[in-house]
Amino acid sequence: MMRRDRRQEIMQAAEGLFTSRRYHEVTTDDIAQAARVGKGTIYRYFADKDDLFFQVAMSGFDELCELLRERVPENGRFAEQLLSACAEIPRFFERRSQLFRMMQVEEMRMHWCDSALRARWMEHRKNLVAAVAEILRKGVEEGAVRDDIPCVALASFLLGMLRTRARDLADAPEELRRDQLIVDLFRNGARQGKTE
């Protein structure tokens, strides 16, 4: 018989509740009931409801890093890796739109949180930036990406473009949501005409 991963079950139940109701409408009793655990079990894994919300939102970064490790061809050429990442990240945001919203809420809240909590958040966020920066380093090595800007800065710019696509262009026409368009804009900017 397989052992239950109660922490994961609690997080999944909490994600479902946090994304279907307002934060203040969700109680730890609701989460315990949805996860089919006692309320005390929640406190074995999480300090309180805030900590649980925080950890669910933070798990999105870990999930994205895992997705990039699994789906971006490790030994592919840079152009292939970049296109793959620019396809997988927005698909994650679309497929996990509720979790994406939680991540956005938590990102905004980090400006007012204590430094220890902010440091935990930034550590997970940096892991995602580093995963994308690794792809861009290959582009620098192949001469396809400029080398005068640190790859982590370029990765942050690219992730910003992908977040904008998922958040602000969700209802835009398909031609504005194509993966290749993001790649072209990132590599060539907004100048007239497509160049390679």
C-alpha positions in Angstrom: 0.0 0.0 0.0 1.3 3.4 -1.0 1.9 5.9 1.8 -0.1 9.1 1.4 1.7 12.4 1.0 -0.4 14.4 3.3 1.5 17.7 2.8 0.9 17.4 -0.9 -2.7 16.5 -0.4 -3.2 19.5 1.9 -1.5 21.8 -0.7 -3.7 20.5 -3.5 -6.9 20.9 -1.5 -5.8 24.4 -0.4 -5.0 25.4 -4.0 -8.5 24.3 -5.0 -10.1 26.3 -2.3 -7.9 29.4 -2.6 -8.6 29.6 -6.3 -12.3 29.2 -6.0 -13.0 31.6 -3.1 -11.6 34.8 -1.7 -8.7 34.2 0.7 -10.6 35.4 3.8 -13.5 33.0 2.9 -11.3 29.9 3.2 -10.8 28.5 6.7 -8.3 25.9 7.9 -11.4 23.8 8.7 -12.4 24.0 5.0 -8.9 23.0 3.9 -8.8 20.1 6.4 -12.2 18.8 5.2 -11.2 19.1 1.5 -7.9 17.3 2.2 -9.6 14.7 4.4 -7.2 15.3 7.3 -7.6 16.6 10.8 -7.1 20.3 11.3 -4.1 19.5 13.5 -2.4 17.7 10.6 -2.3 21.0 8.7 -0.3 22.6 11.5 2.1 19.7 11.4 3.2 20.9 7.9 2.3 24.7 7.9 2.5 27.4 10.5 -0.8 28.9 9.6 -3.2 29.7 6.6 -0.8 32.4 5.4 2.1 30.0 5.3 0.0 27.4 3.4 -1.0 30.0 0.8 2.6 31.2 0.5 3.9 27.6 0.0 1.2 26.8 -2.5 2.0 29.9 -4.5 5.8 29.3 -4.2 5.4 25.7 -5.5 4.6 27.2 -8.9 8.2 28.2 -9.4 9.3 24.7 -8.5 6.8 23.2 -10.9 8.0 25.5 -13.7 11.6 24.5 -13.1 10.7 20.8 -13.3 8.7 21.4 -16.4 11.7 23.1 -18.1 13.9 20.2 -17.1 11.5 17.7 -18.5 10.4 19.4 -21.7 13.2 21.6 -23.0 15.6 19.4 -25.1 18.8 19.4 -23.1 21.1 18.8 -26.0 19.2 20.8 -28.6 20.4 23.9 -30.3 19.6 27.3 -28.7 16.8 28.2 -31.1 15.0 24.9 -30.3 15.5 25.3 -26.6 14.3 28.9 -26.6 11.2 28.1 -28.6 10.4 25.1 -26.4 10.7 27.3 -23.2 8.6 30.0 -24.8 5.9 27.4 -25.5 6.0 25.5 -22.2 6.0 28.5 -19.8 2.9 30.1 -21.2 1.1 26.8 -21.4 1.9 26.2 -17.8 0.4 29.7 -17.0 -2.7 28.8 -19.0 -3.1 25.3 -17.7 -2.5 26.4 -14.1 -4.1 29.8 -14.4 -5.4 29.8 -10.8 -2.0 28.9 -9.4 -0.5 31.6 -11.7 -2.9 34.1 -10.2 -1.9 33.0 -6.7 1.7 33.5 -7.7 1.0 37.0 -8.9 -0.9 37.9 -5.7 2.0 36.6 -3.6 4.6 38.4 -5.8 2.8 41.8 -5.1 2.5 41.0 -1.4 6.3 40.3 -1.1 7.0 44.0 -1.1 5.4 44.3 2.4 6.5 41.0 3.9 9.3 40.5 6.4 12.8 39.9 4.9 13.0 36.2 5.8 9.7 35.4 3.9 10.8 37.6 1.0 14.2 35.8 0.9 12.4 32.4 0.7 10.2 33.7 -2.1 13.1 35.1 -4.0 15.2 31.9 -3.7 12.5 29.9 -5.5 12.0 32.7 -8.1 15.7 32.8 -8.7 15.7 29.1 -9.5 13.3 29.7 -12.3 15.3 32.7 -13.6 18.5 30.5 -13.4 16.8 27.7 -15.4 15.9 30.2 -18.2 19.3 31.9 -18.0 20.9 28.5 -18.6 19.1 28.3 -22.0 20.2 31.9 -22.8 23.8 31.0 -21.9 23.7 28.5 -24.7 22.5 31.3 -27.0 25.5 33.4 -26.0 27.9 30.5 -26.7 26.3 30.0 -30.2 26.6 33.8 -30.8 22.8 34.1 -31.1 22.4 36.2 -27.9 24.3 39.4 -27.0 26.9 38.9 -24.3 27.0 42.4 -22.8 23.9 41.8 -20.6 24.0 39.1 -17.9 21.9 36.1 -18.8 19.9 36.3 -15.6 18.8 39.9 -16.6 17.8 38.6 -20.0 16.0 35.7 -18.4 14.0 38.1 -16.2 13.1 40.2 -19.3 12.0 37.1 -21.2 9.9 35.8 -18.2 8.3 39.2 -18.0 7.3 38.9 -21.6 5.9 35.5 -21.1 4.0 36.6 -17.9 2.5 39.5 -19.9 1.4 37.2 -22.6 -0.4 34.9 -20.1 -1.8 37.7 -18.0 -2.6 40.5 -20.3 -3.0 38.9 -23.7 -5.1 35.8 -22.7 -8.0 37.0 -24.9 -5.9 38.5 -27.7 -6.0 37.1 -31.2 -4.0 33.9 -31.8 -1.4 35.7 -34.0 -0.4 37.8 -30.9 -0.1 34.6 -28.8 2.2 32.6 -31.0 5.3 31.1 -29.4 7.4 32.2 -32.3 6.3 35.8 -32.0 7.6 36.0 -28.4 10.9 34.4 -29.6 11.1 37.0 -32.4 10.3 39.9 -30.2 12.8 38.8 -27.6 15.6 38.1 -30.1 15.0 41.1 -32.4 13.0 43.6 -30.5 10.1 45.6 -32.1 11.9 46.9 -35.1 10.1 46.7 -38.5 10.2 43.4 -40.2 11.3 40.0 -39.0 15.0 39.3 -39.0 17.0 36.2 -37.9 
